[in-house]
């Protein structure tokens, strides 16, 4: 076994340990009274549990090796090191805060600008999706993606459209949604990008997508999907962008499915805004 493969396995094991370590505290908090705060606007929720979980995860990851940088949704970028840990302590916070059981913990390890290990953990079902450079797993079982051959037989799961998308595209977001609804057998808005990617990796859905995302949203789930035999395409300004986890936009499919409407919608609408200089946010005050 090469040194790179061995390192990726160790990083995967560390990520799993960190994710499982916050499972009990998040399950206890779920559907209990909680204080909600807001970041960008009233649609962008954060709770004390997001911050506490990220702190717990960070302690485990840094405890496993000092040569590490933390890139967290709540705490920002901290430290310097060869290994970058991209953390979303609760992906799907709006679901978590409202009592909807579709949210997860997402942790990815990036070395030399490439994702080499990742875990997406659903505390409510106990599902642990993970991957290293030797492959993807659901628990201890190998994970292989599968997808319908044609769009009309496929299910697309995403968080599109959401308030961020209507901020970027205005009412045009619903034009894009209409094309997808017409072309796919089913289109579902579920609220957790990382868990959506894990479901596509498991063959429980066929495709997913997102605009104006962050690395902690997609790094772990996208890598798990790749290692399960699926495909994720990063986009910026309508053009392909690699590595995928630094791209603002993406679409992903199980197996090696080719869904032309999805590809067209993503490239067309990705080209309609500049991720470095998006339009001003609307004032909801």
Beta strands, then each sheet from edge to edge (+ up, - down):
strand 1: 36-38
strand 2: 45-47
strand 3: 68-72
strand 4: 76-78
strand 5: 83-91
strand 6: 104-111
strand 7: 114-122
strand 8: 127-132
strand 9: 135-138
strand 10: 141-142
strand 11: 155-158
strand 12: 186-189
strand 13: 207-210
strand 14: 231-236
strand 15: 239-240
strand 16: 249-253
sheet 1: 1+ 2-
sheet 2: 4+ 3- 5- 6+ 7- 8+ 9- 10+
sheet 3: 11+ 12+
sheet 4: 13+ 16- 14+ 15-
end
